[in-house]
Amino acid sequence: MTRNKLSVKHIVLLAVIVIFHAVGLIGLSSGSRDYFLTLSPLNLAISISCLLLSMRFSARLAIDVLLVGIVGFVVEWVGVHTHILFGDYSYGENLGWKWLEIPLMIGMNWIMLSFSSIACVLHLKIPDGLKALFSALLMTGLDVLIEPVAVQSGFWSWNNGTIPLYNYACWFLVSFPIHYYLIKRKTPQQNPVTVGLFIVLVVFFGILNCS
């Protein structure tokens, strides 16, 4: 959980993340937007691969990554099929293969957002509960940027046509216990890639919201 010095591996992995998101920005702003949207699962897979490769492997990391992915998939299933969580929404086709009407990539998205947002607060000399609180707020704030772009891109849609505030409340309420668990387990790691990925995502979706 300590900060790592910048290494060649971190530089390469961070460069891959930056390059792919830069290419994505260009593609999504061009006449080839529809084609680049079909590559979204690939971009997500590359991003999370870089995130995981940047961290020191352990059985604990493998277990917790799998657990977060499963929990993320399950809460999305509950949301889509019962509307108890997040609201009344459904997934489109641009996130790739689905199972039970939920894109398989959505679990990976929960892993990526959870680990990268937690990494941003690990250096703070505050209780673990506050770290979980702040990282959950960061993740929810990032979702505020993601939602309009995702809807416009056909990743998912809200059946009443508007993004409900309840969605953001659920993001926070679901992410907080996940983050608290991970922080107490000392699973997330802070390094230039885990923190840099979160910054890249903020810039990426921030620009798309303004374009």
Backbone as CSV, one residue per row, in Angstrom:
resi,resn,N_x,N_y,N_z,CA_x,CA_y,CA_z,C_x,C_y,C_z
1,MET,0.809,-1.202,0.000,0.000,0.000,0.000,0.849,1.261,0.000
2,THR,2.143,1.098,0.033,3.028,2.249,0.022,3.271,2.691,-1.406
3,ARG,3.683,3.922,-1.528,3.938,4.462,-2.855,5.208,3.856,-3.429
4,ASN,5.172,3.506,-4.694,6.316,2.916,-5.360,6.999,3.957,-6.230
5,LYS,8.318,3.779,-6.398,9.051,4.652,-7.293,8.695,4.294,-8.735
6,LEU,8.834,5.285,-9.605,8.526,5.074,-11.014,9.543,4.108,-11.612
7,SER,9.072,3.028,-12.186,9.940,2.029,-12.802,9.666,1.982,-14.295
8,VAL,10.538,1.279,-15.015,10.347,1.128,-16.456,9.012,0.444,-16.736
9,LYS,8.689,-0.564,-15.938,7.413,-1.266,-16.124,6.241,-0.312,-15.961
10,HIS,6.293,0.524,-14.937,5.205,1.477,-14.714,5.098,2.477,-15.863
11,ILE,6.246,2.935,-16.356,6.250,3.889,-17.466,5.592,3.273,-18.699
12,VAL,5.964,2.032,-19.010,5.415,1.355,-20.187,3.906,1.143,-20.042
13,LEU,3.484,0.646,-18.887,2.060,0.377,-18.670,1.234,1.657,-18.704
14,LEU,1.753,2.711,-18.084,1.034,3.983,-18.090,0.984,4.571,-19.495
15,ALA,2.080,4.406,-20.250,2.105,4.896,-21.630,1.056,4.181,-22.479
16,VAL,0.909,2.881,-22.278,-0.105,2.114,-23.017,-1.503,2.650,-22.716
17,ILE,-1.775,2.903,-21.434,-3.082,3.435,-21.039,-3.335,4.791,-21.687
18,VAL,-2.350,5.673,-21.612,-2.502,7.018,-22.168,-2.698,6.962,-23.679
19,ILE,-1.896,6.155,-24.362,-1.974,6.070,-25.820,-3.335,5.543,-26.270
20,PHE,-3.796,4.479,-25.644,-5.081,3.900,-26.052,-6.240,4.850,-25.785
21,HIS,-6.183,5.583,-24.685,-7.260,6.541,-24.417,-7.169,7.751,-25.347
22,ALA,-5.951,8.155,-25.703,-5.791,9.261,-26.648,-6.328,8.870,-28.021
23,VAL,-6.000,7.655,-28.449,-6.526,7.158,-29.722,-8.051,7.063,-29.659
24,GLY,-8.561,6.626,-28.514,-10.008,6.547,-28.341,-10.677,7.900,-28.453
25,LEU,-10.062,8.909,-27.849,-10.612,10.267,-27.940,-10.676,10.741,-29.384
26,ILE,-9.596,10.498,-30.114,-9.552,10.913,-31.517,-10.608,10.160,-32.320
27,GLY,-10.678,8.846,-32.099,-11.626,8.028,-32.843,-13.073,8.372,-32.553
28,LEU,-13.380,8.618,-31.281,-14.760,8.933,-30.904,-15.186,10.325,-31.358
29,SER,-14.203,11.143,-31.724,-14.501,12.492,-32.207,-14.466,12.568,-33.728
30,SER,-14.289,11.413,-34.373,-14.152,11.384,-35.827,-15.374,10.735,-36.473
31,GLY,-15.300,10.599,-37.778,-16.376,9.944,-38.509,-16.417,8.444,-38.287
32,SER,-15.396,7.919,-37.620,-15.330,6.478,-37.340,-15.814,6.154,-35.934
33,ARG,-16.626,7.037,-35.363,-17.073,6.877,-33.981,-17.711,5.507,-33.727
34,ASP,-18.592,5.079,-34.618,-19.293,3.810,-34.408,-18.314,2.642,-34.336
35,TYR,-17.290,2.685,-35.181,-16.285,1.615,-35.157,-15.523,1.625,-33.839
36,PHE,-15.119,2.796,-33.388,-14.345,2.889,-32.150,-15.182,2.495,-30.934
37,LEU,-16.484,2.714,-30.999,-17.343,2.278,-29.895,-17.316,0.763,-29.743
38,THR,-17.197,0.046,-30.859,-17.138,-1.418,-30.779,-15.845,-1.897,-30.137
39,LEU,-14.840,-1.020,-30.079,-13.554,-1.372,-29.473,-13.505,-1.065,-27.978
40,SER,-14.602,-0.558,-27.430,-14.630,-0.187,-26.012,-14.281,-1.346,-25.084
41,PRO,-14.803,-2.567,-25.312,-14.403,-3.678,-24.444,-12.903,-3.948,-24.491
42,LEU,-12.294,-3.788,-25.665,-10.852,-3.986,-25.791,-10.092,-2.953,-24.979
43,ASN,-10.512,-1.699,-25.062,-9.859,-0.633,-24.306,-9.974,-0.890,-22.804
44,LEU,-11.142,-1.348,-22.368,-11.340,-1.659,-20.954,-10.455,-2.823,-20.534
45,ALA,-10.368,-3.848,-21.374,-9.539,-5.011,-21.056,-8.065,-4.634,-20.966
46,ILE,-7.615,-3.769,-21.864,-6.221,-3.324,-21.833,-5.953,-2.500,-20.582
47,SER,-6.878,-1.627,-20.229,-6.701,-0.770,-19.055,-6.606,-1.584,-17.775
48,ILE,-7.509,-2.528,-17.608,-7.484,-3.321,-16.379,-6.287,-4.265,-16.364
49,SER,-5.850,-4.726,-17.534,-4.649,-5.558,-17.600,-3.429,-4.772,-17.143
50,CYS,-3.318,-3.535,-17.598,-2.209,-2.677,-17.174,-2.276,-2.410,-15.676
51,LEU,-3.483,-2.182,-15.171,-3.666,-1.957,-13.738,-3.169,-3.153,-12.934
52,LEU,-3.599,-4.345,-13.311,-3.239,-5.547,-12.558,-1.762,-5.886,-12.707
53,LEU,-1.212,-5.692,-13.894,0.208,-5.977,-14.110,1.110,-5.032,-13.330
54,SER,0.597,-3.861,-12.987,1.413,-2.882,-12.250,1.542,-3.227,-10.775
55,MET,0.694,-4.136,-10.287,0.678,-4.458,-8.865,1.427,-5.757,-8.573
56,ARG,1.937,-5.856,-7.356,2.608,-7.079,-6.925,1.566,-8.181,-6.753
57,PHE,1.792,-9.295,-7.436,0.809,-10.375,-7.400,0.852,-11.114,-6.072
58,SER,-0.321,-11.514,-5.607,-0.440,-12.356,-4.420,-1.766,-13.090,-4.499
59,ALA,-1.890,-14.145,-3.709,-3.157,-14.871,-3.671,-4.268,-13.959,-3.179
60,ARG,-3.932,-13.082,-2.243,-4.927,-12.141,-1.720,-5.436,-11.231,-2.826
61,LEU,-4.513,-10.728,-3.657,-4.910,-9.861,-4.765,-5.821,-10.612,-5.725
62,ALA,-5.453,-11.831,-6.088,-6.255,-12.615,-7.027,-7.659,-12.861,-6.485
63,ILE,-7.742,-13.203,-5.210,-9.043,-13.473,-4.587,-9.908,-12.222,-4.567
64,ASP,-9.302,-11.098,-4.170,-10.092,-9.870,-4.036,-10.491,-9.285,-5.382
65,VAL,-9.635,-9.425,-6.385,-10.000,-8.986,-7.735,-11.201,-9.791,-8.226
66,LEU,-11.142,-11.102,-8.048,-12.255,-11.962,-8.459,-13.518,-11.619,-7.678
67,LEU,-13.367,-11.377,-6.385,-14.521,-11.070,-5.541,-15.195,-9.770,-5.964
68,VAL,-14.395,-8.726,-6.213,-14.962,-7.441,-6.630,-15.659,-7.583,-7.982
69,GLY,-15.058,-8.342,-8.887,-15.688,-8.558,-10.185,-17.037,-9.246,-10.063
70,ILE,-17.106,-10.253,-9.194,-18.366,-10.975,-8.990,-19.404,-10.077,-8.323
71,VAL,-18.991,-9.365,-7.275,-19.919,-8.464,-6.586,-20.438,-7.397,-7.543
72,GLY,-19.530,-6.827,-8.346,-19.943,-5.818,-9.314,-20.962,-6.359,-10.299
73,PHE,-20.726,-7.579,-10.790,-21.668,-8.191,-11.731,-23.014,-8.438,-11.063
74,VAL,-22.984,-8.928,-9.831,-24.226,-9.256,-9.118,-25.062,-8.007,-8.847
75,VAL,-24.414,-6.930,-8.377,-25.198,-5.723,-8.076,-25.784,-5.135,-9.355
76,GLU,-25.071,-5.276,-10.475,-25.626,-4.807,-11.743,-26.803,-5.686,-12.172
77,TRP,-26.701,-6.992,-11.921,-27.824,-7.879,-12.225,-29.047,-7.476,-11.404
78,VAL,-28.828,-7.212,-10.124,-29.926,-6.776,-9.260,-30.525,-5.474,-9.784
79,GLY,-29.649,-4.553,-10.199,-30.126,-3.276,-10.710,-30.963,-3.414,-11.963
80,VAL,-30.467,-4.198,-12.918,-31.169,-4.349,-14.196,-32.484,-5.108,-14.037
81,HIS,-32.483,-6.151,-13.210,-33.646,-7.038,-13.144,-34.664,-6.657,-12.078
82,THR,-34.262,-5.875,-11.087,-35.211,-5.503,-10.027,-35.381,-3.999,-9.890
83,HIS,-34.414,-3.221,-10.389,-34.411,-1.757,-10.275,-34.269,-1.282,-8.827
84,ILE,-33.963,-2.216,-7.913,-33.757,-1.827,-6.514,-32.496,-0.985,-6.381
85,LEU,-31.474,-1.357,-7.133,-30.223,-0.604,-7.138,-30.115,0.213,-8.421
86,PHE,-29.633,1.417,-8.298,-29.299,2.320,-9.402,-30.519,2.929,-10.094
87,GLY,-31.539,2.152,-10.379,-32.709,2.684,-11.064,-33.160,1.767,-12.189
88,ASP,-33.967,2.305,-13.078,-34.551,1.534,-14.175,-33.691,1.711,-15.421
89,TYR,-32.815,0.763,-15.679,-31.883,0.887,-16.801,-31.653,-0.475,-17.441
90,SER,-31.051,-0.452,-18.617,-30.719,-1.689,-19.325,-29.460,-1.450,-20.145
91,TYR,-28.749,-2.534,-20.438,-27.490,-2.429,-21.167,-27.691,-2.565,-22.668
92,GLY,-26.882,-1.814,-23.422,-26.882,-1.913,-24.869,-25.900,-2.974,-25.338
93,GLU,-25.437,-2.841,-26.585,-24.598,-3.875,-27.187,-23.121,-3.504,-27.247
94,ASN,-22.765,-2.260,-26.950,-21.396,-1.807,-27.186,-20.395,-2.198,-26.111
95,LEU,-20.834,-2.905,-25.068,-19.888,-3.397,-24.064,-19.586,-4.883,-24.253
96,GLY,-19.992,-5.421,-25.382,-19.611,-6.795,-25.701,-20.576,-7.843,-25.178
97,TRP,-20.058,-9.060,-25.054,-20.878,-10.216,-24.695,-21.593,-10.020,-23.368
98,LYS,-22.828,-10.552,-23.338,-23.634,-10.459,-22.118,-23.939,-11.853,-21.569
99,TRP,-24.183,-11.883,-20.292,-24.718,-13.064,-19.630,-25.793,-12.588,-18.664
100,LEU,-26.984,-13.130,-18.780,-28.115,-12.692,-17.960,-28.407,-11.202,-18.158
101,GLU,-28.176,-10.745,-19.411,-28.430,-9.362,-19.820,-27.418,-8.364,-19.255
102,ILE,-26.341,-8.856,-18.646,-25.294,-7.988,-18.097,-24.007,-8.230,-18.872
103,PRO,-23.359,-7.190,-19.411,-22.082,-7.378,-20.098,-21.047,-7.996,-19.157
104,LEU,-20.317,-8.984,-19.651,-19.283,-9.611,-18.833,-18.209,-8.609,-18.432
105,MET,-18.025,-7.577,-19.246,-16.994,-6.578,-18.965,-17.353,-5.693,-17.777
106,ILE,-18.610,-5.712,-17.348,-19.016,-4.775,-16.301,-18.364,-5.125,-14.970
107,GLY,-18.115,-6.413,-14.743,-17.390,-6.791,-13.537,-15.976,-6.255,-13.551
108,MET,-15.345,-6.263,-14.724,-14.003,-5.715,-14.870,-14.009,-4.214,-14.631
109,ASN,-15.087,-3.565,-15.034,-15.196,-2.126,-14.809,-15.218,-1.804,-13.318
110,TRP,-15.938,-2.607,-12.541,-15.968,-2.403,-11.095,-14.587,-2.617,-10.479
111,ILE,-13.853,-3.596,-10.984,-12.489,-3.830,-10.499,-11.613,-2.622,-10.790
112,MET,-11.643,-2.158,-12.029,-10.801,-1.042,-12.442,-11.106,0.224,-11.656
113,LEU,-12.375,0.572,-11.542,-12.745,1.806,-10.860,-12.468,1.722,-9.365
114,SER,-12.709,0.563,-8.761,-12.484,0.420,-7.321,-11.003,0.520,-6.979
115,PHE,-10.177,-0.250,-7.654,-8.754,-0.272,-7.320,-8.068,1.049,-7.651
116,SER,-8.465,1.688,-8.748,-7.809,2.948,-9.117,-8.239,4.093,-8.209
117,SER,-9.495,4.131,-7.816,-9.942,5.212,-6.929,-9.369,5.042,-5.523
118,ILE,-9.286,3.807,-5.043,-8.676,3.565,-3.734,-7.209,3.967,-3.744
119,ALA,-6.518,3.673,-4.841,-5.089,4.003,-4.929,-4.829,5.490,-4.719
120,CYS,-5.790,6.314,-5.074,-5.611,7.767,-4.965,-5.606,8.264,-3.528
121,VAL,-6.077,7.451,-2.582,-6.192,7.923,-1.191,-5.298,7.153,-0.227
122,LEU,-4.566,6.166,-0.707,-3.800,5.312,0.201,-2.699,6.052,0.945
123,HIS,-2.214,7.154,0.383,-1.128,7.896,1.043,-1.626,8.772,2.186
124,LEU,-2.920,8.963,2.299,-3.470,9.853,3.318,-3.326,9.231,4.704
125,LYS,-2.888,10.025,5.665,-2.718,9.562,7.046,-4.025,9.751,7.810
126,ILE,-5.005,8.967,7.441,-6.339,9.057,8.038,-6.841,7.641,8.295
127,PRO,-7.865,7.473,9.124,-8.412,6.136,9.381,-8.923,5.468,8.103
128,ASP,-8.921,4.154,8.122,-9.353,3.398,6.943,-10.783,3.731,6.529
129,GLY,-11.639,4.005,7.503,-13.017,4.354,7.175,-13.107,5.615,6.342
130,LEU,-12.254,6.602,6.661,-12.249,7.840,5.886,-11.646,7.615,4.502
131,LYS,-10.637,6.746,4.424,-10.088,6.414,3.109,-11.168,5.787,2.228
132,ALA,-11.945,4.885,2.805,-13.035,4.262,2.052,-14.079,5.294,1.649
133,LEU,-14.360,6.223,2.552,-15.327,7.285,2.266,-14.863,8.142,1.101
134,PHE,-13.607,8.612,1.160,-13.092,9.502,0.114,-12.948,8.776,-1.224
135,SER,-12.491,7.527,-1.191,-12.335,6.795,-2.452,-13.697,6.472,-3.071
136,ALA,-14.695,6.198,-2.228,-16.047,5.969,-2.752,-16.609,7.243,-3.373
137,LEU,-16.297,8.382,-2.760,-16.722,9.661,-3.337,-16.022,9.918,-4.669
138,LEU,-14.725,9.577,-4.752,-13.996,9.732,-6.010,-14.617,8.861,-7.099
139,MET,-14.920,7.627,-6.754,-15.499,6.702,-7.730,-16.882,7.164,-8.175
140,THR,-17.665,7.659,-7.234,-18.990,8.180,-7.579,-18.875,9.432,-8.442
141,GLY,-17.905,10.288,-8.106,-17.677,11.484,-8.913,-17.278,11.139,-10.334
142,LEU,-16.444,10.106,-10.483,-16.071,9.670,-11.825,-17.290,9.149,-12.580
143,ASP,-18.185,8.471,-11.879,-19.400,7.981,-12.533,-20.263,9.125,-13.051
144,VAL,-20.215,10.260,-12.364,-20.951,11.438,-12.843,-20.458,11.824,-14.238
145,LEU,-19.148,11.676,-14.468,-18.584,11.970,-15.788,-18.870,10.853,-16.786
146,ILE,-18.876,9.620,-16.308,-19.059,8.474,-17.195,-20.489,8.372,-17.726
147,GLU,-21.468,8.613,-16.871,-22.864,8.346,-17.215,-23.334,8.998,-18.521
148,PRO,-23.167,10.322,-18.701,-23.671,10.930,-19.949,-23.004,10.356,-21.190
149,VAL,-21.705,10.081,-21.090,-20.972,9.522,-22.225,-21.453,8.107,-22.517
150,ALA,-21.654,7.321,-21.459,-22.104,5.937,-21.628,-23.477,5.872,-22.284
151,VAL,-24.369,6.742,-21.871,-25.714,6.767,-22.454,-25.647,7.157,-23.925
152,GLN,-24.871,8.196,-24.213,-24.729,8.661,-25.598,-24.070,7.602,-26.476
153,SER,-23.213,6.789,-25.864,-22.466,5.779,-26.617,-23.199,4.452,-26.727
154,GLY,-24.363,4.355,-26.118,-25.139,3.129,-26.207,-24.652,2.009,-25.311
155,PHE,-23.858,2.344,-24.286,-23.413,1.315,-23.344,-24.581,0.847,-22.485
156,TRP,-25.365,1.804,-22.015,-26.602,1.500,-21.298,-27.553,2.671,-21.463
157,SER,-28.797,2.471,-21.080,-29.795,3.534,-21.217,-30.728,3.507,-20.017
158,TRP,-31.244,4.687,-19.692,-32.214,4.830,-18.608,-33.599,4.852,-19.224
159,ASN,-34.447,3.976,-18.750,-35.737,3.770,-19.401,-36.696,4.944,-19.270
160,ASN,-36.412,5.863,-18.338,-37.232,7.083,-18.264,-36.550,8.260,-18.957
161,GLY,-35.380,7.997,-19.559,-34.704,9.014,-20.354,-33.775,9.932,-19.599
162,THR,-33.741,9.863,-18.274,-32.862,10.726,-17.490,-32.052,9.891,-16.503
163,ILE,-30.871,10.402,-16.157,-30.009,9.727,-15.185,-30.465,10.135,-13.784
164,PRO,-30.960,9.214,-12.977,-31.488,9.589,-11.658,-30.383,9.827,-10.634
165,LEU,-30.624,10.744,-9.723,-29.686,10.966,-8.622,-29.547,9.706,-7.775
166,TYR,-30.598,8.901,-7.755,-30.565,7.646,-7.003,-29.441,6.740,-7.490
167,ASN,-29.129,6.819,-8.767,-28.029,6.030,-9.323,-26.721,6.359,-8.618
168,TYR,-26.445,7.647,-8.447,-25.194,8.057,-7.814,-25.174,7.695,-6.336
169,ALA,-26.321,7.791,-5.689,-26.409,7.388,-4.283,-26.077,5.905,-4.141
170,CYS,-26.585,5.098,-5.065,-26.309,3.661,-5.020,-24.848,3.361,-5.320
171,TRP,-24.268,4.108,-6.245,-22.848,3.921,-6.529,-22.028,4.123,-5.258
172,PHE,-22.342,5.163,-4.530,-21.609,5.425,-3.292,-21.888,4.344,-2.249
173,LEU,-23.147,3.995,-2.076,-23.522,3.032,-1.040,-22.974,1.635,-1.325
174,VAL,-22.842,1.283,-2.589,-22.280,-0.022,-2.947,-20.757,0.006,-2.885
175,SER,-20.160,1.089,-3.375,-18.699,1.144,-3.434,-18.058,1.306,-2.058
176,PHE,-18.725,1.998,-1.140,-18.116,2.231,0.175,-17.751,0.934,0.897
177,PRO,-18.669,-0.029,1.069,-18.271,-1.268,1.751,-17.228,-2.072,0.985
178,ILE,-17.292,-2.038,-0.348,-16.270,-2.718,-1.144,-14.906,-2.108,-0.863
179,HIS,-14.844,-0.793,-0.871,-13.579,-0.102,-0.650,-13.070,-0.319,0.768
180,TYR,-13.987,-0.290,1.720,-13.577,-0.498,3.114,-12.988,-1.897,3.286
181,TYR,-13.624,-2.878,2.687,-13.120,-4.254,2.737,-11.719,-4.343,2.127
182,LEU,-11.544,-3.773,0.941,-10.255,-3.846,0.255,-9.162,-3.124,1.035
183,ILE,-9.492,-1.977,1.589,-8.504,-1.209,2.345,-8.106,-1.952,3.619
184,LYS,-9.067,-2.522,4.317,-8.753,-3.294,5.521,-7.911,-4.521,5.184
185,ARG,-8.126,-5.081,4.027,-7.354,-6.252,3.584,-5.978,-5.864,3.049
186,LYS,-5.766,-4.555,2.872,-4.502,-4.048,2.330,-4.203,-4.641,0.942
187,THR,-5.254,-4.792,0.156,-5.096,-5.358,-1.183,-4.694,-4.327,-2.233
188,PRO,-5.380,-3.179,-2.339,-5.000,-2.199,-3.365,-3.582,-1.678,-3.144
189,GLN,-2.950,-1.289,-4.226,-1.583,-0.773,-4.164,-1.519,0.570,-4.875
190,GLN,-0.758,1.473,-4.296,-0.600,2.791,-4.905,0.699,2.828,-5.683
191,ASN,0.595,3.067,-6.968,1.766,3.247,-7.820,1.376,4.181,-8.963
192,PRO,2.342,4.582,-9.792,2.015,5.540,-10.863,0.928,5.062,-11.824
193,VAL,0.781,3.754,-11.989,-0.217,3.233,-12.922,-1.610,3.244,-12.306
194,THR,-1.726,2.772,-11.068,-3.047,2.720,-10.438,-3.626,4.117,-10.240
195,VAL,-2.768,5.062,-9.853,-3.229,6.447,-9.697,-3.398,7.108,-11.062
196,GLY,-2.430,6.870,-11.941,-2.476,7.483,-13.267,-3.690,7.067,-14.067
197,LEU,-4.109,5.813,-13.925,-5.291,5.342,-14.644,-6.524,6.131,-14.232
198,PHE,-6.671,6.391,-12.946,-7.832,7.161,-12.493,-7.805,8.564,-13.096
199,ILE,-6.636,9.187,-13.114,-6.508,10.529,-13.685,-6.834,10.512,-15.178
200,VAL,-6.329,9.506,-15.884,-6.612,9.379,-17.318,-8.112,9.235,-17.562
201,LEU,-8.782,8.443,-16.743,-10.229,8.259,-16.898,-10.985,9.565,-16.671
202,VAL,-10.563,10.336,-15.672,-11.207,11.630,-15.409,-11.032,12.560,-16.606
203,VAL,-9.815,12.628,-17.132,-9.540,13.493,-18.285,-10.309,13.003,-19.516
204,PHE,-10.281,11.697,-19.744,-10.936,11.097,-20.909,-12.430,11.416,-20.934
205,PHE,-13.117,11.104,-19.850,-14.561,11.334,-19.826,-14.901,12.813,-19.669
206,GLY,-14.016,13.569,-19.037,-14.233,15.007,-18.941,-14.223,15.662,-20.313
207,ILE,-13.255,15.270,-21.140,-13.166,15.822,-22.497,-14.373,15.393,-23.332
208,LEU,-14.753,14.125,-23.233,-15.903,13.642,-24.008,-17.190,14.352,-23.607
209,ASN,-17.304,14.713,-22.337,-18.489,15.457,-21.899,-18.528,16.862,-22.479
210,CYS,-17.360,17.396,-22.788,-17.281,18.771,-23.304,-17.312,18.823,-24.826
211,SER,-17.178,17.667,-25.470,-17.099,17.664,-26.939,-18.477,17.521,-27.571
